């Protein structure tokens, strides 16, 4: 049967090569992956809501006890799945996709398709304080990568299809096709050309149509804009931009700080125990931290902050507006903590929607402060709730255009475009200057695996060191005689450089042909003169495990050398020549830009 399927596929590919151009076939695949990513997103959403409803229905606790217990149950189920089925640690959705694009030629394992569809609903359905967007994008990206491999698409096209899948997933979840396209461009660092724009547009359309087909007009935010932008509020929107920037910096630092804290626990069981108890405690005190938090946002947009806050230990004091403001600020602070703790305890999810929850709480709190200062100011709390979300998205993810267009599409118009631009721009500029990289990109940047909009840097990132390492250099030993080196090595080598290695294959030096040229015909030196007499250190060394291609290029530039040795596992591995490096760079640049 597999052989028959292979024959059918081969026949189809032959027919396709003859009758359908690569460009047209890419457009067809972009529609297909947008549709499949949309289906994955709808399935993820429905499965999560089903688990959530069944968990609450089957529980016999009061509300806050429910919040304390259910997240631990969900995390335990995820732990069991990862240990006995998946059998490898879960990866952060978007970061792992970016790594696959830069280091694995956009190849993503097929099991990533269903892993996100299992672990994320278990985490979020049982109350884990994370979002579903990241898992939806991860599942869609895995689908698109494997579709691209099935039809023998090249790595560049597979990368484009991955971005198309992300656009389809976002368009399906938020029913916002324009923001979906912009997210793919900003986060996956695509060049916005006609070559990439049309597939993204097709994928986004198919994703949003999938959502409409299965969910109808059901939207995440049932909100109609009622308050227009007023020029007198400009200063307050600028203030909100500064506030969301500070919150974005806090969010990012808290994320990495908590993850580093949990690295102290070597066993996943301890992480689950400590993290589960911490999450339960936070949810017991602050119920809006439970799950994704869309209902919290909707209630704030409706002006019902009491119901949004839920049952808390401070219910007797919520008649005081300043207690409400304090609770909203508390949600702003603890949403980042609860989200990261969920990840650290072994849960699966995304950061995008928690960012929106945090921004909505902050925006609403700032509006309430302005309105209750007693200075005669009055601003729209619903508008500040929306624009607070945009400010956090712009700051945390470094995606200001995504933030602007997403909130504009959610509101069904562009009346808030000016304040959205003000707040998002200020938040992005401050955060970008304070923190170079986002939660998505920091670890990738540290290992030189980050694709950016800088073409030179991206081309170097896409290059692999193994592609330029040459291993046809004949090594010599330091105790080898000159005669033995000349007759046994130099005479049989086409290269003019010879690595000197010891018994453990560690590189102790190099010898150039120019170093021995004047002694080659002096036979009196053949027996008594050793290689160590002529050897010297290389002008620079390339370390296989740690040096990125950017660092390799910089070492050639700084040293002025034409060949540099490569060290792998503290042993000699080969040489990289400047000519081969530049040739590979030129070839990759042509492939990247054509």
C-alpha positions as CSV (number, residue, x, y, z in Angstrom):
1,X,0.0,0.0,0.0
2,X,2.8,2.6,0.8
3,X,4.4,1.7,-2.5
4,X,1.2,2.4,-4.3
5,X,0.8,5.7,-2.6
6,X,4.3,6.6,-3.5
7,X,3.7,5.8,-7.1
8,X,0.5,7.9,-7.1
9,X,2.4,10.8,-5.6
10,X,5.3,10.5,-8.0
11,X,2.9,10.5,-11.0
12,X,1.1,13.6,-9.6
13,X,4.5,15.4,-9.1
14,X,5.5,14.6,-12.7
15,X,2.2,15.9,-14.0
16,X,2.5,19.0,-11.7
17,X,6.0,19.8,-13.0
18,X,4.7,19.7,-16.6
19,X,1.4,21.6,-16.2
20,X,1.6,23.9,-13.1
21,X,4.3,26.5,-12.4
22,X,5.9,26.7,-9.0
23,X,4.3,30.1,-8.4
24,X,0.8,28.8,-9.1
25,X,1.4,25.7,-7.1
26,X,2.6,27.7,-4.2
27,X,-0.6,29.7,-4.3
28,X,-2.7,26.5,-4.3
29,X,-0.7,25.2,-1.3
30,X,-1.1,28.5,0.5
31,X,-4.9,28.2,0.3
32,X,-4.7,24.6,1.4
33,X,-2.5,25.3,4.5
34,X,-4.6,28.3,5.4
35,X,-7.6,26.1,5.4
36,X,-5.9,23.3,7.4
37,X,-4.5,25.8,9.9
38,X,-8.0,27.3,10.3
39,X,-9.4,23.8,10.9
40,X,-6.7,23.1,13.5
41,X,-7.5,26.4,15.2
42,X,-11.2,25.8,15.3
43,X,-10.6,22.2,16.6
44,X,-8.3,23.5,19.2
45,X,-10.7,26.1,20.4
46,X,-13.7,23.8,20.5
47,X,-11.8,21.0,22.2
48,X,-10.6,23.4,24.8
49,X,-14.1,24.8,25.5
50,X,-15.4,21.2,25.7
51,X,-12.8,20.2,28.3
52,X,-13.4,23.4,30.2
53,X,-17.2,22.8,30.4
54,X,-16.9,19.2,31.3
55,X,-14.3,19.9,34.0
56,X,-16.5,22.5,35.6
57,X,-19.6,20.3,35.3
58,X,-17.9,17.3,36.9
59,X,-16.3,19.2,39.7
60,X,-18.0,19.2,43.2
61,X,-16.2,22.2,44.6
62,X,-17.2,25.8,45.1
63,X,-15.9,28.2,42.5
64,X,-12.6,29.2,44.1
65,X,-11.8,25.7,45.2
66,X,-12.4,24.7,41.6
67,X,-9.8,27.2,40.4
68,X,-7.3,25.9,42.9
69,X,-7.6,22.2,41.9
70,X,-8.3,22.0,38.2
71,X,-5.1,23.5,36.8
72,X,-3.1,20.9,38.8
73,X,-5.2,18.2,37.1
74,X,-4.6,19.6,33.7
75,X,-0.8,19.9,34.2
76,X,-0.7,16.3,35.5
77,X,-2.4,15.1,32.4
78,X,0.0,17.0,30.2
79,X,2.9,15.6,32.2
80,X,1.7,12.0,31.7
81,X,1.2,12.6,27.9
82,X,4.7,14.1,27.5
83,X,6.4,11.4,29.6
84,X,4.7,8.3,28.1
85,X,3.6,9.5,24.6
86,X,5.6,12.5,23.4
87,X,8.7,11.4,25.2
88,X,10.6,14.8,24.8
89,X,10.2,18.2,26.4
90,X,7.6,20.6,25.0
91,X,9.0,23.5,23.1
92,X,7.8,27.1,22.9
93,X,5.5,27.3,19.9
94,X,6.7,30.3,17.9
95,X,10.4,30.1,19.0
96,X,10.6,26.5,17.9
97,X,9.1,27.4,14.5
98,X,11.6,30.3,14.1
99,X,14.4,27.8,14.9
100,X,13.2,25.3,12.4
101,X,13.1,28.0,9.7
102,X,16.7,29.2,10.4
103,X,18.4,25.9,11.3
104,X,16.3,23.0,10.1
105,X,15.4,24.2,6.6
106,X,11.8,24.7,7.7
107,X,11.4,21.0,8.6
108,X,9.0,20.4,11.5
109,X,8.3,16.9,12.9
110,X,4.8,15.5,12.0
111,X,4.0,14.8,15.6
112,X,3.9,18.6,16.3
113,X,0.6,18.6,14.3
114,X,-1.3,16.8,17.0
115,X,0.9,17.4,20.1
116,X,-0.4,21.0,20.3
117,X,-3.9,19.9,19.8
118,X,-3.6,17.6,22.8
119,X,-1.5,19.5,25.3
120,X,-2.9,23.0,24.9
121,X,-6.5,22.0,25.4
122,X,-5.6,20.0,28.5
123,X,-3.6,23.0,29.9
124,X,-6.1,25.8,29.1
125,X,-9.3,23.7,29.4
126,X,-8.3,22.9,33.0
127,X,-7.5,26.6,33.7
128,X,-3.8,27.0,32.9
129,X,-3.3,30.8,32.5
130,X,-2.0,30.7,28.9
131,X,-3.4,31.2,25.4
132,X,-4.3,29.1,22.4
133,X,-2.8,31.2,19.6
134,X,0.7,29.8,19.9
135,X,-0.4,26.2,19.8
136,X,-2.7,26.9,16.9
137,X,0.2,28.5,15.0
138,X,2.5,25.6,15.9
139,X,0.0,23.0,14.7
140,X,-0.6,24.9,11.5
141,X,3.2,25.4,10.9
142,X,3.7,21.6,11.3
143,X,1.0,20.9,8.8
144,X,2.4,23.4,6.3
145,X,6.0,22.1,6.7
146,X,4.9,18.5,6.1
147,X,2.7,19.5,3.1
148,X,5.7,21.3,1.7
149,X,7.9,18.3,2.1
150,X,5.3,16.0,0.7
151,X,5.2,18.0,-2.6
152,X,9.0,18.5,-2.6
153,X,9.0,22.2,-2.1
154,X,12.3,23.9,-1.4
155,X,13.2,25.3,2.1
156,X,12.3,28.9,1.1
157,X,8.8,27.9,-0.1
158,X,8.3,25.8,3.1
159,X,9.2,28.9,5.1
160,X,6.6,30.9,3.2
161,X,4.0,28.2,3.7
162,X,4.8,28.2,7.5
163,X,4.1,31.9,7.6
164,X,0.9,31.3,5.5
165,X,-0.2,28.7,8.1
166,X,0.3,31.2,10.9
167,X,-1.7,33.8,9.1
168,X,-4.5,31.3,8.5
169,X,-4.5,30.3,12.2
170,X,-4.7,33.9,13.5
171,X,-7.3,34.9,10.9
172,X,-9.4,31.9,12.1
173,X,-9.1,32.7,15.8
174,X,-9.6,36.4,15.7
175,X,-11.5,36.7,12.3
176,X,-9.0,39.4,11.5
177,X,-7.3,38.6,8.1
178,X,-5.3,41.8,7.8
179,X,-3.7,41.6,11.2
180,X,-3.0,37.9,10.4
181,X,-0.9,38.9,7.4
182,X,0.9,41.6,9.3
183,X,1.7,39.2,12.2
184,X,3.3,36.8,9.7
185,X,5.4,39.6,8.2
186,X,6.5,41.1,11.6
187,X,7.1,37.9,13.6
188,X,8.6,35.7,10.8
189,X,10.5,38.6,9.2
190,X,9.2,38.1,5.7
191,X,9.9,40.6,3.0
192,X,6.5,42.2,2.1
193,X,6.7,41.6,-1.7
194,X,4.1,40.4,-4.2
195,X,5.8,37.0,-4.1
196,X,5.0,36.7,-0.4
197,X,2.0,38.9,0.0
198,X,-0.4,37.0,-2.4
199,X,0.2,33.6,-0.7
200,X,-0.3,35.2,2.7
201,X,-3.5,36.9,1.5
202,X,-4.9,33.6,0.1
203,X,-4.0,31.7,3.3
204,X,-5.5,34.4,5.5
205,X,-8.8,34.4,3.5
206,X,-9.1,30.7,3.6
207,X,-8.4,30.7,7.4
208,X,-11.1,33.3,8.2
209,X,-13.6,31.6,5.9
210,X,-13.0,28.4,7.8
211,X,-13.8,30.2,11.0
212,X,-17.0,31.7,9.5
213,X,-18.1,28.3,8.1
214,X,-17.7,26.4,11.4
215,X,-18.4,29.2,13.9
216,X,-20.6,31.5,12.0
217,X,-20.6,35.1,13.2
218,X,-19.4,34.0,16.7
219,X,-16.6,36.3,17.6
220,X,-14.2,36.5,20.6
221,X,-15.0,40.1,21.3
222,X,-18.7,41.1,21.0
223,X,-18.0,44.8,21.1
224,X,-19.3,47.7,19.2
225,X,-17.3,51.0,19.3
226,X,-19.4,53.8,20.8
227,X,-16.9,56.4,21.9
228,X,-14.9,58.3,19.2
229,X,-11.3,59.5,19.6
230,X,-11.1,63.0,21.0
231,X,-8.0,65.2,20.5
232,X,-8.1,66.3,24.2
233,X,-7.3,62.7,25.2
234,X,-4.0,62.6,23.3
235,X,-1.9,63.1,26.3
236,X,-3.6,60.3,28.2
237,X,-3.0,57.9,25.3
238,X,0.7,58.9,25.4
239,X,0.7,58.2,29.1
240,X,-0.9,54.8,28.4
241,X,1.8,54.1,25.9
242,X,4.5,54.7,28.6
243,X,2.5,52.5,31.0
244,X,2.2,49.6,28.6
245,X,5.9,49.9,27.8
246,X,6.8,49.6,31.5
247,X,4.3,46.6,31.7
248,X,5.9,45.0,28.6
249,X,9.4,45.2,30.1
250,X,8.1,43.8,33.3
251,X,6.3,41.0,31.4
252,X,9.4,40.0,29.5
253,X,11.8,40.1,32.5
254,X,9.3,38.2,34.7
255,X,9.0,35.5,32.0
256,X,12.7,34.8,31.9
257,X,13.1,35.3,35.6
258,X,10.5,32.7,36.6
259,X,11.8,30.2,34.0
260,X,15.3,30.5,35.4
261,X,13.9,30.0,38.9
262,X,12.2,26.7,37.8
263,X,15.5,25.5,36.2
264,X,16.6,24.8,39.8
265,X,14.2,21.8,39.9
266,X,15.8,19.0,37.9
267,X,12.7,16.7,38.0
268,X,9.6,17.6,36.0
269,X,7.6,16.2,39.0
270,X,8.9,18.9,41.3
271,X,8.2,21.6,38.7
272,X,4.7,20.3,38.4
273,X,4.2,20.2,42.2
274,X,5.6,23.7,42.9
275,X,4.1,25.3,39.8
276,X,0.7,23.7,40.2
277,X,0.4,24.8,43.8
278,X,1.6,28.4,42.9
279,X,-1.0,28.6,40.0
280,X,-3.7,27.2,42.2
281,X,-3.0,29.8,44.9
282,X,-3.0,32.7,42.4
283,X,-6.2,31.5,40.8
284,X,-7.9,31.0,44.2
285,X,-7.2,34.7,45.1
286,X,-7.6,36.2,41.6
287,X,-10.1,34.1,39.5
288,X,-9.8,36.2,36.3
289,X,-6.3,34.6,35.8
290,X,-8.1,31.3,35.1
291,X,-7.7,30.0,31.5
292,X,-7.3,32.3,28.5
293,X,-9.2,35.3,29.9
294,X,-11.4,36.3,27.0
295,X,-14.5,36.5,29.2
296,X,-12.6,38.9,31.5
297,X,-11.8,41.2,28.5
298,X,-15.4,41.1,27.2
299,X,-16.8,42.0,30.6
300,X,-14.4,45.0,30.9
301,X,-15.5,46.1,27.5
302,X,-19.1,45.9,28.6
303,X,-18.3,48.1,31.6
304,X,-19.0,45.3,34.1
305,X,-15.8,45.3,36.1
306,X,-17.4,43.6,39.2
307,X,-18.4,40.5,37.3
308,X,-15.0,40.6,35.4
309,X,-13.1,40.4,38.7
310,X,-15.2,37.5,39.9
311,X,-15.3,36.2,43.5
312,X,-12.3,37.5,45.4
313,X,-11.4,37.9,49.1
314,X,-12.0,41.6,48.6
315,X,-15.7,41.4,47.5
316,X,-16.8,43.4,50.5
317,X,-14.7,46.4,49.4
318,X,-15.4,46.5,45.6
319,X,-17.8,49.3,46.0
320,X,-14.7,51.4,46.5
321,X,-13.4,52.3,43.0
322,X,-9.8,52.4,44.2
323,X,-10.1,48.8,45.4
324,X,-11.2,47.9,41.9
325,X,-8.3,49.8,40.4
326,X,-5.9,48.0,42.7
327,X,-7.4,44.6,41.7
328,X,-7.0,45.5,38.1
329,X,-3.4,46.4,38.6
330,X,-3.0,43.1,40.5
331,X,-4.3,41.2,37.5
332,X,-1.8,43.2,35.3
333,X,1.1,42.1,37.5
334,X,0.0,38.5,38.2
335,X,-1.1,37.5,34.7
336,X,2.5,37.4,33.7
337,X,3.4,35.4,36.8
338,X,0.6,32.9,36.3
339,X,1.3,32.5,32.6
340,X,5.0,31.9,33.0
341,X,4.4,29.5,36.0
342,X,2.0,27.5,33.8
343,X,4.8,27.1,31.2
344,X,7.5,26.4,33.8
345,X,5.3,23.7,35.4
346,X,5.0,21.9,32.1
347,X,1.9,23.4,30.5
348,X,1.5,24.2,26.8
349,X,0.1,27.4,25.4
350,X,0.9,30.8,24.0
351,X,1.8,34.3,25.3
352,X,-0.2,36.4,22.8
353,X,-3.6,36.2,24.5
354,X,-2.3,36.6,28.1
355,X,-0.6,39.7,26.7
356,X,-4.0,41.0,25.6
357,X,-5.6,40.2,29.0
358,X,-2.8,42.0,30.8
359,X,-3.2,45.0,28.5
360,X,-6.9,45.2,28.9
361,X,-6.6,45.2,32.7
362,X,-4.0,47.9,32.6
363,X,-5.8,50.1,30.1
364,X,-9.1,49.8,32.1
365,X,-7.3,50.6,35.3
366,X,-5.6,53.7,33.9
367,X,-8.9,55.0,32.5
368,X,-10.5,54.5,36.0
369,X,-7.7,56.4,37.6
370,X,-8.0,59.3,35.2
371,X,-11.8,59.4,35.6
372,X,-11.7,59.3,39.4
373,X,-8.9,61.7,40.2
374,X,-11.5,64.5,40.8
375,X,-9.8,66.8,38.3
376,X,-12.7,66.9,35.8
377,X,-11.1,64.5,33.3
378,X,-13.3,61.9,31.5
379,X,-12.0,59.2,29.1
380,X,-13.6,56.1,27.5
381,X,-12.9,53.1,29.7
382,X,-13.7,50.7,26.8
383,X,-11.4,52.5,24.4
384,X,-8.6,52.4,27.0
385,X,-9.2,48.7,27.5
386,X,-8.8,48.1,23.8
387,X,-5.8,50.3,23.3
388,X,-4.1,48.9,26.4
389,X,-4.2,45.5,24.6
390,X,-2.5,47.1,21.6
391,X,0.2,48.7,23.7
392,X,1.1,45.4,25.4
393,X,1.2,43.5,22.1
394,X,3.4,46.1,20.5
395,X,5.8,46.1,23.5
396,X,5.9,42.4,24.4
397,X,6.0,40.9,20.9
398,X,7.6,44.0,19.1
399,X,4.8,43.9,16.6
400,X,3.2,47.4,16.6
401,X,1.5,47.0,13.2
402,X,-0.1,43.7,14.3
403,X,-1.4,45.4,17.4
404,X,-2.9,48.4,15.6
405,X,-4.7,46.4,12.9
406,X,-5.8,43.6,15.2
407,X,-7.6,46.0,17.5
408,X,-8.9,48.0,14.6
409,X,-10.4,44.8,13.1
410,X,-11.8,43.7,16.4
411,X,-13.7,47.0,16.8
412,X,-15.0,46.7,13.2
413,X,-13.6,50.1,12.2
414,X,-10.7,52.5,12.2
415,X,-12.1,55.3,14.4
416,X,-9.4,54.5,17.0
417,X,-6.6,54.3,14.5
418,X,-4.9,57.5,15.8
419,X,-4.8,56.6,19.5
420,X,-3.8,53.0,18.6
421,X,-0.9,54.4,16.6
422,X,0.1,56.8,19.4
423,X,0.1,54.1,22.2
424,X,1.5,51.3,20.1
425,X,4.4,53.4,18.8
426,X,5.4,54.7,22.2
427,X,5.2,51.3,23.8
428,X,7.2,49.7,21.0
429,X,9.9,52.4,20.9
430,X,10.5,52.4,24.7
431,X,10.4,48.6,24.9
432,X,12.6,48.0,21.9
433,X,15.3,50.3,23.3
434,X,15.1,48.6,26.7
435,X,15.0,45.0,25.5
436,X,16.5,44.1,22.1
437,X,14.7,40.8,21.8
438,X,11.3,39.4,22.6
439,X,10.2,36.2,24.4
440,X,10.0,34.6,21.0
441,X,13.5,35.6,19.9
442,X,15.9,36.1,22.8
443,X,17.2,32.5,23.0
444,X,17.5,32.3,19.2
445,X,19.5,35.5,19.1
446,X,21.9,34.1,21.8
447,X,22.7,31.1,19.6
448,X,22.8,33.1,16.3
449,X,19.7,31.4,14.9
450,X,17.4,34.5,14.6
451,X,16.0,35.5,11.2
452,X,15.5,39.2,10.9
453,X,14.5,41.8,8.2
454,X,18.2,42.5,7.8
455,X,19.0,40.5,4.6
456,X,22.7,40.1,5.3
457,X,22.2,38.8,8.8
458,X,19.3,36.6,7.7
459,X,21.4,35.0,4.9
460,X,24.2,34.3,7.4
461,X,21.7,32.8,9.8
462,X,20.4,30.5,7.2
463,X,23.8,29.2,6.3
464,X,25.1,26.1,8.1
465,X,28.7,25.8,9.2
466,X,28.9,22.2,8.0
467,X,28.2,23.4,4.5
468,X,31.5,25.4,4.3
469,X,33.8,23.2,6.4
470,X,36.5,21.4,4.3
471,X,38.1,18.2,5.6
472,X,40.6,17.3,2.9
473,X,43.5,18.8,4.8
474,X,46.1,16.3,5.7
475,X,47.1,16.5,9.3
476,X,50.6,16.1,10.7
477,X,52.0,15.3,14.2
478,X,54.3,17.7,16.1
479,X,56.9,15.0,16.5
480,X,56.9,14.1,12.8
481,X,60.2,14.7,11.1
482,X,60.5,17.2,8.2
483,X,61.4,14.5,5.7
484,X,58.4,12.4,6.8
485,X,56.1,15.4,6.5
486,X,57.4,16.3,3.0
487,X,57.3,12.8,1.5
488,X,54.3,11.4,3.4
489,X,52.0,14.5,3.5
490,X,53.0,17.5,1.5
491,X,53.7,15.5,-1.7
492,X,50.3,13.9,-1.4
493,X,48.3,17.0,-0.6
494,X,46.7,19.6,-2.9
495,X,46.5,22.1,0.0
496,X,49.1,24.5,1.3
497,X,48.1,24.3,4.9
498,X,48.6,21.4,7.4
499,X,46.9,21.1,10.8
500,X,49.1,19.8,13.5
501,X,47.3,17.4,15.9
502,X,48.4,15.4,18.9
503,X,47.4,11.8,19.9
504,X,44.0,13.0,21.1
505,X,43.3,14.7,17.8
506,X,43.4,18.1,19.4
507,X,44.8,20.9,17.2
508,X,48.1,22.2,18.6
509,X,49.1,24.4,15.7
510,X,49.3,24.8,11.9
511,X,52.0,24.7,9.3
512,X,51.8,26.6,6.0
513,X,53.7,25.4,2.9
514,X,55.4,28.8,3.0
515,X,56.8,28.0,6.4
516,X,58.8,25.0,5.0
517,X,59.4,26.1,1.4
518,X,63.0,27.3,1.9
519,X,63.9,24.1,3.8
520,X,62.3,21.6,1.4
521,X,65.5,20.8,-0.6
522,X,67.9,20.8,2.4
523,X,68.1,17.1,3.0
524,X,70.3,17.5,6.0
525,X,67.3,18.8,8.0
526,X,65.0,15.9,7.0
527,X,65.8,13.6,10.0
528,X,66.6,16.0,12.9
529,X,64.1,18.8,12.3
530,X,60.6,18.2,13.7
531,X,57.3,19.7,12.6
532,X,56.9,21.5,15.9
533,X,59.8,23.7,14.8
534,X,57.7,25.2,12.0
535,X,54.3,25.1,13.5
536,X,52.5,28.2,14.9
537,X,49.1,29.2,16.1
538,X,46.3,30.0,13.7
539,X,45.3,33.7,13.5
540,X,41.9,32.7,14.8
541,X,39.8,29.6,15.7
542,X,36.2,28.8,14.8
543,X,34.4,26.9,17.5
544,X,31.7,24.6,16.0
545,X,29.4,24.5,19.0
546,X,29.3,28.2,19.8
547,X,30.3,30.4,16.8
548,X,27.4,31.6,14.6
549,X,28.0,32.3,10.9
550,X,28.0,36.0,11.8
551,X,30.9,35.4,14.2
552,X,32.7,33.3,11.6
553,X,32.5,36.1,9.0
554,X,33.7,38.6,11.6
555,X,36.7,36.4,12.5
556,X,37.8,36.3,8.9
557,X,37.3,40.1,8.6
558,X,39.3,40.8,11.8
559,X,42.1,38.3,11.2
560,X,42.6,38.8,7.5
561,X,43.1,35.1,7.1
562,X,42.1,33.0,4.1
563,X,41.7,29.7,6.1
564,X,40.7,29.2,9.7
565,X,40.6,25.9,11.6
566,X,37.4,24.6,13.1
567,X,37.4,23.0,16.6
568,X,34.6,20.6,17.5
569,X,34.4,18.9,20.9
570,X,37.9,20.3,21.6
571,X,39.3,18.4,18.6
572,X,40.4,19.4,15.1
573,X,37.4,19.2,12.7
574,X,38.4,20.9,9.5
575,X,39.0,24.3,7.9
576,X,36.8,27.0,6.5
577,X,38.2,29.0,3.6
578,X,37.2,32.6,3.0
579,X,36.6,31.8,-0.7
580,X,34.2,29.0,0.0
581,X,32.4,31.0,2.7
582,X,31.8,33.9,0.3
583,X,30.7,31.6,-2.4
584,X,28.2,29.9,-0.1
585,X,27.0,33.4,1.1
586,X,26.5,34.6,-2.5
587,X,24.6,31.4,-3.4
588,X,22.3,31.6,-0.3
589,X,21.7,35.3,-1.0
590,X,20.6,34.5,-4.6
591,X,18.3,31.8,-3.3
592,X,16.9,34.1,-0.6
593,X,16.1,37.0,-2.9
594,X,15.0,35.4,-6.1
